[in-house]
């Protein structure tokens, strides 16, 4: 990529050590952005992403923080401001693979799932907006088809993603007058190691391959749409959930 549409911008991505988060970080780095790589458990993977970002000529900062922990989020945004002086793009990507039938969900599991994939977007946005004042201002949430379709063992993440998409619309209306656009990107079956947690992994893989595009989605397929929404040409897209699934949702 020779064009640098994000030169000088600062992008914070939650859950950026692997999968969609990693692909998104590298996409933005190729476009000239400096990246805050948030992670929780996979420190080595996060450090490798930092090295890849730096090899593309951008700056990077890895910050360990549990997005369900309010104090940890305070620290994440404080370190972002201290290192880069502000923020242009927030990508709320961190997820929790709590996969089980509704009758087996405990209140603790339920709350943790909603905190990581629902509440985190709200809390991150509240902390990000002051850092975006006078800057670019883009917030992107990563959703999934489970927000509108019933998938086996996906009740927790599915409900959390539905909350995320609804919150995207409310944030979009509230923040548009401040020059900040908010949108979400929803994929079908994406080939990441998150699929390993699905009890019905074989069925998920087979279903994903039946998409009209003829293959499983890749992390970079989602990353490409995220960066597209953050370009100047996309400034009139407001409060939308963009489905990027190779046509998969048209058949299920």
Buried (B, 14 or more C-beta within 10 A) or exposed (E): EEEBBBEEBBBBBBBBBBBBBBBBBBBBBBBBBBBBBBBBEBEEBBBBBBEBBBEBEBBBBBBBBBBBBEEBBEEBBEBBBEBBEBBBBBBBBBBBBBBBEEEEBEEEBBBBBBBBBBBBBBBBBEBBBEBBEEBBBBBBBBBBBBBBEEBEBBBBBBBBBBBBBBBBBEBBEBBBEEBBBBBBBBBBBBBBEBBEEBEBEEEBBEBBBBBEBEEBBBBBBBBBBBBBBBEEEBBEBBBBBBBBBBEBBEEB
